[in-house]
Amino acid sequence: MAFVFFCLLAYLWGSVPFSYWIPAKLKGVNVTRIGSGNVGAGNVVFATNFKIGTLCFVLDLIKGFSVGLGMLIWFHSDPLMVLPAFCVLFGHTFSVFLRFKGGKGVATSLGVILAHSPLLFCLLLATAIGIALLTKYVTLGTIGSFILYSSIGFLFLPQPTLVLLWSMAAFIAAMHTDNYRRLLAGTEFRLSDREKTPSQNQSDESEDHKA
């Protein structure tokens, strides 16, 4: 019964849409109507700025980390230990507060992995940032890092962590089908892209008038 209750709490905690509420509160921005429409840190960066995007990333990561830590403390010997991880991911992706819409679970997945293996977390994050900086595509950094370590993880990861990684990687890959289409069409978000806020538009207009 405690395990079921924990899974329910994990879903509700994952459902808290930081990447929707914070841009709306700080900038008056509805991220579901801008860019990819995704309720995640990447689209928050596009719709607002890196500072707000980073804040949302950290908060979404904390959701996954807290659930991952609870899994280790209370249910480390349970054969279904990975289930709470999927509950927090499903909460983030299909939020009860957003009519079962949400993000794609990258930061939340990384949080779960951080609780289980700080080394793997650092490798995934560093690789994702490196690929994103080289290619200018956040999506390629995310997917590339998970695919890489899912392929070579058996060389250095214990089996429970490897199973968790494979599970997270499969979930994330399945959630990025729209990104694959945009990559092929050449319309995917790049690190250099930004959505102009009303204040930026007014600034541009004033510059035009001065010119």
Legacy VTK file of the C-alpha trace (Angstrom):
# vtk DataFile Version 3.0
C-alpha trace
ASCII
DATASET POLYDATA
POINTS 211 float
0.000 0.000 0.000
2.868 2.381 0.821
4.400 1.713 -2.597
1.141 2.576 -4.392
0.788 5.756 -2.333
4.361 6.741 -3.172
3.688 6.212 -6.888
0.598 8.421 -6.669
2.561 11.140 -4.879
5.309 10.824 -7.506
2.762 11.426 -10.271
1.247 14.461 -8.502
4.682 15.910 -7.721
5.761 15.361 -11.321
2.603 17.130 -12.486
3.629 20.451 -10.910
4.269 22.535 -14.080
7.122 24.811 -13.050
7.961 25.472 -16.708
4.423 26.748 -17.263
3.770 28.665 -14.050
7.124 30.459 -13.700
7.280 32.048 -17.205
3.622 33.027 -16.818
4.298 34.640 -13.435
7.587 36.361 -14.260
7.079 37.297 -17.906
3.386 36.886 -18.629
4.285 34.215 -21.193
2.230 31.130 -22.050
4.872 28.657 -23.232
2.245 26.345 -24.731
1.583 29.018 -27.369
5.208 29.787 -28.217
7.922 27.830 -30.008
7.377 24.097 -29.795
4.555 24.533 -27.260
6.440 22.182 -24.959
6.228 22.796 -21.211
9.913 22.257 -20.606
13.088 24.220 -19.871
14.216 24.285 -23.507
11.074 26.026 -24.665
11.210 28.343 -21.652
14.663 29.474 -22.821
13.217 30.137 -26.276
10.200 31.992 -24.885
11.997 33.998 -22.158
15.722 33.739 -21.354
18.439 31.423 -20.048
18.000 32.460 -16.424
14.327 31.520 -16.274
14.966 28.416 -18.367
17.725 27.318 -15.992
15.482 27.886 -12.981
12.775 25.715 -14.543
15.355 23.062 -15.447
16.636 22.878 -11.869
13.135 22.670 -10.394
12.113 19.918 -12.838
15.356 18.107 -12.006
14.548 18.342 -8.293
11.216 16.616 -8.952
13.019 13.611 -10.403
15.813 13.654 -7.821
13.447 13.638 -4.847
11.497 10.687 -6.250
14.699 8.856 -7.172
16.030 9.360 -3.653
12.790 8.072 -2.169
13.041 4.999 -4.392
16.508 4.257 -2.989
15.592 4.900 0.649
12.267 3.074 0.893
11.963 0.689 -2.047
15.512 -0.248 -3.103
14.741 -3.967 -2.896
11.353 -3.808 -4.620
11.368 -5.511 -8.063
9.127 -2.678 -9.316
11.442 0.038 -8.006
11.564 1.738 -11.429
7.783 2.338 -11.383
7.883 5.551 -9.284
10.377 6.962 -11.780
7.871 6.456 -14.561
5.119 7.955 -12.397
7.040 11.211 -11.898
7.854 11.257 -15.630
4.227 10.667 -16.581
3.224 13.416 -14.188
5.627 15.851 -15.825
4.574 14.816 -19.344
0.843 14.423 -18.725
0.219 16.956 -15.974
-3.124 16.866 -14.194
-2.791 20.662 -13.851
-2.469 21.193 -17.633
-5.237 18.899 -18.889
-2.741 16.030 -19.214
-0.229 17.938 -21.308
3.282 18.858 -20.274
6.991 18.538 -20.982
9.120 15.725 -22.325
10.786 14.582 -19.139
14.455 15.319 -19.822
15.287 17.306 -16.680
13.071 15.068 -14.533
14.785 11.958 -15.923
18.175 13.451 -15.176
17.017 14.104 -11.621
16.081 10.450 -11.135
19.458 9.412 -12.548
21.305 11.893 -10.299
19.842 10.191 -7.229
21.017 6.782 -8.457
24.346 7.645 -10.074
25.911 11.115 -9.798
28.685 9.962 -12.152
26.233 9.007 -14.891
24.343 12.268 -14.357
27.528 14.295 -14.844
28.451 12.323 -17.963
24.986 12.718 -19.483
24.800 16.435 -18.712
28.321 17.218 -19.927
27.837 15.214 -23.130
24.445 16.787 -23.821
25.864 20.293 -23.352
28.857 19.466 -25.548
26.758 18.084 -28.401
24.298 20.985 -28.116
27.094 23.558 -28.302
28.661 21.836 -31.310
25.445 21.318 -33.257
23.429 24.266 -31.837
20.521 21.865 -31.319
19.402 21.062 -27.761
17.434 18.059 -29.022
20.528 16.447 -30.536
22.421 16.988 -27.291
19.664 15.377 -25.234
19.004 12.378 -27.454
22.658 11.894 -28.357
23.834 11.712 -24.750
21.161 9.198 -23.734
21.809 7.027 -26.798
25.577 7.104 -26.221
25.497 5.985 -22.597
22.670 3.532 -23.189
24.983 1.885 -25.735
28.177 1.793 -23.661
26.725 1.855 -20.137
27.101 -1.909 -19.741
30.866 -1.344 -19.576
30.803 0.535 -16.273
27.285 0.729 -14.829
25.699 -1.730 -12.360
22.684 -3.555 -13.749
19.969 -1.649 -11.782
21.333 1.699 -12.955
21.669 0.409 -16.512
18.038 -0.754 -16.551
16.962 2.644 -15.213
19.005 4.407 -17.913
17.526 2.259 -20.680
14.034 2.966 -19.357
14.605 6.725 -19.211
16.235 6.758 -22.652
13.338 4.859 -24.246
10.805 7.219 -22.668
12.670 10.340 -23.785
13.221 9.021 -27.311
9.499 8.286 -27.637
8.569 11.770 -26.440
10.707 13.587 -29.040
9.023 12.442 -32.260
7.911 16.009 -33.052
11.494 17.186 -32.640
12.717 14.614 -35.159
10.239 15.954 -37.703
11.343 19.537 -37.083
14.994 18.546 -37.368
14.332 16.976 -40.757
12.337 20.038 -41.814
15.026 22.432 -40.569
12.655 24.184 -38.179
13.913 22.811 -34.857
14.863 25.220 -32.040
18.525 26.275 -32.083
20.518 27.728 -29.209
20.699 31.047 -31.045
16.912 31.288 -31.410
14.759 33.479 -29.175
11.121 34.465 -29.127
10.733 38.229 -28.834
8.830 39.373 -25.768
6.530 42.423 -25.892
9.257 44.574 -24.308
11.765 43.437 -26.926
9.321 44.215 -29.701
8.762 47.714 -28.297
12.526 48.220 -28.073
12.968 47.147 -31.696
10.182 49.482 -32.793
11.737 52.408 -30.974
15.094 51.669 -32.630
13.363 51.618 -36.012
11.786 55.020 -35.308
15.138 56.444 -34.278
16.687 55.152 -37.481
LINES 1 212
211 0 1 2 3 4 5 6 7 8 9 10 11 12 13 14 15 16 17 18 19 20 21 22 23 24 25 26 27 28 29 30 31 32 33 34 35 36 37 38 39 40 41 42 43 44 45 46 47 48 49 50 51 52 53 54 55 56 57 58 59 60 61 62 63 64 65 66 67 68 69 70 71 72 73 74 75 76 77 78 79 80 81 82 83 84 85 86 87 88 89 90 91 92 93 94 95 96 97 98 99 100 101 102 103 104 105 106 107 108 109 110 111 112 113 114 115 116 117 118 119 120 121 122 123 124 125 126 127 128 129 130 131 132 133 134 135 136 137 138 139 140 141 142 143 144 145 146 147 148 149 150 151 152 153 154 155 156 157 158 159 160 161 162 163 164 165 166 167 168 169 170 171 172 173 174 175 176 177 178 179 180 181 182 183 184 185 186 187 188 189 190 191 192 193 194 195 196 197 198 199 200 201 202 203 204 205 206 207 208 209 210
